[in-house]
Amino acid sequence: MRHRLKRLQLNRNTSWRKATLKSMARSLLIHQSIKTTKIKAKAVKPLADRLISLAKLNTLSARRRAFSILGEHRLVSLLFNDIGPRFKDRIGGYSRIIGLGARRGDNAELVILELTEIKKKELKKPKKEKETKVEEAPQAVSEKPPQAPEKPKTAVAVKERPPITKKPAKKFLGGLRNIFKKERDFL
């Protein structure tokens, strides 16, 4: 009898299911927010919360247990040095599931699984364009009057050609797809 052995099997065998959950936990720790189906999010949430609880302990044995799940030293150090301290004062509820609606193709419920304490990414400042400054010669006592800066010489009779437009590549079987298109594809 299988009393109290409920788990979300995700229609996979054991090794495949474990690999899926580990991969999703890794993605959640790296990106801090992932978009997935509701069933997968419910399956991976306890694993992610358990990893963050280990990160709060910050002991050698906790690091080894996290490495046995994650399998990557960089990710373990990210978990223990960055993510764990963020949840220091929180007792539980390290991740949340936010519903998005149904997926168009198969009507599966989509959700966002994210950490509750998300570190804001710093926006990269755009590089300042180099300003071209005309260097002026010092106006020492000179016999010549100051002249206007000379324009660079350009080649004579250089015409700008119009941009070359390439023909679109031939579609597969001459656009056979258009023949079989139905009205419902335009939704």
Secondary structure, DSSP 8 states (H G I E B T S, - for coil): --TT-----TTS-HHHHHHHHHHHHHHHHHHSEEEEEHHHHHHHHHHHHHHHHHHHH--HHHHHHHHHHH--HHHHHHIIIIIHHHTTT--S--EEEEEEEE-TTT--EEEEEEESS-----------------------S-SS-----------TT--------------GGGTHHHHT--GGGG-
